[in-house]
Amino acid sequence: MGSKLKPGAFDCYGSALPDEPMFILLARDPDAPTLVDIWADWRELHINRGRRPEGDRAMADEARQCANSMRAWRAANDGTWRRPVSPITEMPIGWRPIDTAPKDGTPIDVWVGGEFPHRVTDVVWRAPTDSEWWTHGGDTIDTPDPTWHDLFGPLGKHEPPTHWMPAPAPPAQTETA
């Protein structure tokens, strides 16, 4: 069972291809727990009939745990989801831990530690494209896993970002005569 902050073992969002359609159910939806249970029942039916591998049973079990967690969350948070969420630009100014960074394609600036600490701008979290590669220090990095990317490709595994901040807004357009 996963959440936005702690993805689960079968996190579809993190493993989705960049252009792959998906549908996400939130616990605030009163039908979500039932729909997740139905999906788990359907998956187990296919496992039992040999149409899906036995290894998928853990996925169905996690789905049932998720449905139960959704019910518990709804009971404990009745109505709290109706409060507006502050957009990223209204968060406190300054560097924030990288584990709090948005992973929805929002461009951010990151701080890379290591031997040569530096700021990298216009970084997004995404899966690399099939043809994408990046050479750094003689090492070719080619990973199918989602990771932080700048305009040139994935950031190096040996220099992971440690902090982030919202990217500044572009300058206002001015009319010229």
C-alpha positions as CSV (number, residue, x, y, z in Angstrom):
1,M,0.0,0.0,0.0
2,G,1.5,3.3,-1.0
3,S,0.9,7.0,-0.6
4,K,2.2,10.1,-2.3
5,L,5.1,10.4,0.2
6,K,5.7,6.6,0.5
7,P,5.1,4.7,-2.8
8,G,4.2,1.0,-2.3
9,A,6.0,-2.0,-3.7
10,F,3.6,-2.0,-6.7
11,D,3.6,1.7,-7.3
12,C,2.1,2.2,-10.8
13,Y,2.8,6.0,-10.8
14,G,6.5,5.5,-10.5
15,S,6.7,2.7,-13.0
16,A,4.4,4.2,-15.6
17,L,5.9,5.2,-19.0
18,P,6.0,8.9,-19.6
19,D,3.0,8.8,-22.0
20,E,1.2,5.9,-20.4
21,P,-2.4,6.7,-19.4
22,M,-3.4,6.0,-15.8
23,F,-6.2,6.5,-13.4
24,I,-5.6,7.2,-9.8
25,L,-8.2,6.6,-7.0
26,L,-7.9,8.7,-3.9
27,A,-9.2,7.7,-0.4
28,R,-11.4,10.7,-0.4
29,D,-13.5,9.2,-3.2
30,P,-16.3,7.2,-1.4
31,D,-16.3,4.5,-4.1
32,A,-12.5,4.0,-4.1
33,P,-12.2,1.3,-1.5
34,T,-14.9,-0.8,-3.1
35,L,-13.4,-0.4,-6.6
36,V,-10.0,-1.4,-5.3
37,D,-11.5,-4.5,-3.7
38,I,-13.2,-5.3,-7.0
39,W,-9.9,-5.0,-8.8
40,A,-8.3,-7.3,-6.3
41,D,-11.1,-9.9,-6.7
42,W,-10.7,-9.7,-10.4
43,R,-6.9,-10.1,-10.3
44,E,-7.3,-13.2,-8.0
45,L,-9.9,-14.7,-10.3
46,H,-7.4,-14.4,-13.1
47,I,-4.6,-15.9,-11.0
48,N,-6.8,-18.8,-9.9
49,R,-7.7,-19.5,-13.6
50,G,-4.0,-19.4,-14.6
51,R,-4.4,-16.2,-16.7
52,R,-2.1,-14.2,-14.3
53,P,1.1,-15.4,-12.6
54,E,0.9,-16.6,-9.0
55,G,3.3,-13.7,-8.1
56,D,0.5,-11.3,-8.7
57,R,-1.2,-12.5,-5.6
58,A,0.9,-10.2,-3.5
59,M,-0.3,-7.3,-5.7
60,A,-3.9,-8.3,-5.0
61,D,-3.1,-8.6,-1.2
62,E,-1.6,-5.1,-1.3
63,A,-4.7,-3.8,-3.1
64,R,-6.9,-5.1,-0.3
65,Q,-4.7,-3.6,2.3
66,C,-4.9,-0.3,0.4
67,A,-8.8,-0.5,0.3
68,N,-8.8,-1.1,4.1
69,S,-6.4,1.8,4.6
70,M,-8.6,4.0,2.4
71,R,-11.6,3.2,4.6
72,A,-9.6,4.0,7.8
73,W,-8.3,7.2,6.3
74,R,-11.8,8.4,5.4
75,A,-13.0,7.6,8.9
76,A,-10.1,9.6,10.4
77,N,-10.1,12.5,8.0
78,D,-13.7,13.2,7.2
79,G,-13.8,16.4,5.2
80,T,-10.1,17.4,5.6
81,W,-9.4,16.8,1.9
82,R,-11.7,19.7,1.1
83,R,-9.2,22.2,2.5
84,P,-7.3,23.9,-0.3
85,V,-3.7,22.7,-0.8
86,S,-1.1,25.4,-1.2
87,P,0.6,25.5,-4.5
88,I,4.3,24.9,-4.7
89,T,5.0,28.7,-5.0
90,E,3.3,29.4,-1.6
91,M,5.7,27.1,0.2
92,P,8.5,28.6,2.4
93,I,11.3,30.0,0.4
94,G,14.7,28.3,0.5
95,W,16.2,24.8,0.0
96,R,14.1,21.8,1.0
97,P,15.1,18.2,1.4
98,I,15.0,16.4,-2.0
99,D,12.5,13.7,-0.7
100,T,9.9,16.5,-0.5
101,A,10.3,17.5,-4.1
102,P,7.4,17.1,-6.6
103,K,7.6,14.1,-8.9
104,D,4.9,15.2,-11.3
105,G,7.0,16.8,-14.0
106,T,7.2,20.2,-12.3
107,P,10.5,21.9,-13.1
108,I,12.5,22.7,-10.0
109,D,16.1,23.7,-9.2
110,V,18.2,21.2,-7.2
111,W,21.4,21.2,-5.2
112,V,23.8,18.5,-6.1
113,G,26.4,17.6,-3.4
114,G,29.5,15.5,-3.8
115,E,33.0,16.6,-4.7
116,F,31.8,19.6,-6.7
117,P,28.6,20.9,-5.2
118,H,26.5,23.0,-7.5
119,R,23.0,24.1,-8.4
120,V,21.2,22.5,-11.4
121,T,18.2,24.3,-12.9
122,D,15.1,23.1,-14.7
123,V,15.2,19.6,-13.3
124,V,12.2,17.3,-13.5
125,W,11.5,13.7,-12.2
126,R,10.7,11.4,-15.1
127,A,11.6,8.1,-16.8
128,P,14.3,8.4,-19.5
129,T,13.3,8.0,-23.1
130,D,14.5,4.9,-25.0
131,S,17.2,6.7,-26.8
132,E,18.3,8.9,-24.0
133,W,21.8,8.6,-22.6
134,W,24.3,10.8,-20.9
135,T,28.0,10.5,-20.5
136,H,29.6,12.0,-17.4
137,G,33.2,11.4,-16.3
138,G,33.6,8.5,-18.7
139,D,30.6,6.6,-17.3
140,T,27.5,6.0,-19.5
141,I,24.4,6.1,-17.4
142,D,21.4,4.4,-19.1
143,T,18.7,3.5,-16.6
144,P,15.0,2.7,-17.3
145,D,14.1,3.8,-13.8
146,P,12.6,7.3,-13.2
147,T,15.1,9.7,-12.0
148,W,16.0,13.5,-11.9
149,H,16.6,15.0,-15.4
150,D,17.9,18.3,-16.5
151,L,17.9,19.6,-20.1
152,F,20.8,17.2,-21.0
153,G,19.4,14.0,-19.5
154,P,19.5,12.1,-16.2
155,L,21.5,13.5,-13.4
156,G,24.4,11.2,-12.4
157,K,23.8,8.4,-9.9
158,H,27.0,9.4,-8.2
159,E,25.9,13.0,-7.7
160,P,22.3,12.7,-6.5
161,P,20.5,15.9,-5.6
162,T,20.2,16.6,-1.9
163,H,17.9,19.6,-1.9
164,W,15.4,21.4,-4.1
165,M,13.5,24.7,-4.5
166,P,10.9,25.9,-6.9
167,A,12.2,27.2,-10.2
168,P,11.8,31.0,-10.4
169,A,9.1,32.3,-12.7
170,P,10.3,33.6,-16.0
171,P,10.6,37.4,-16.4
172,A,7.5,39.3,-17.5
173,Q,7.2,39.9,-21.2
174,T,7.7,43.6,-22.0
175,E,6.5,45.2,-25.2
176,T,9.2,46.7,-27.4
177,A,8.6,49.6,-29.8
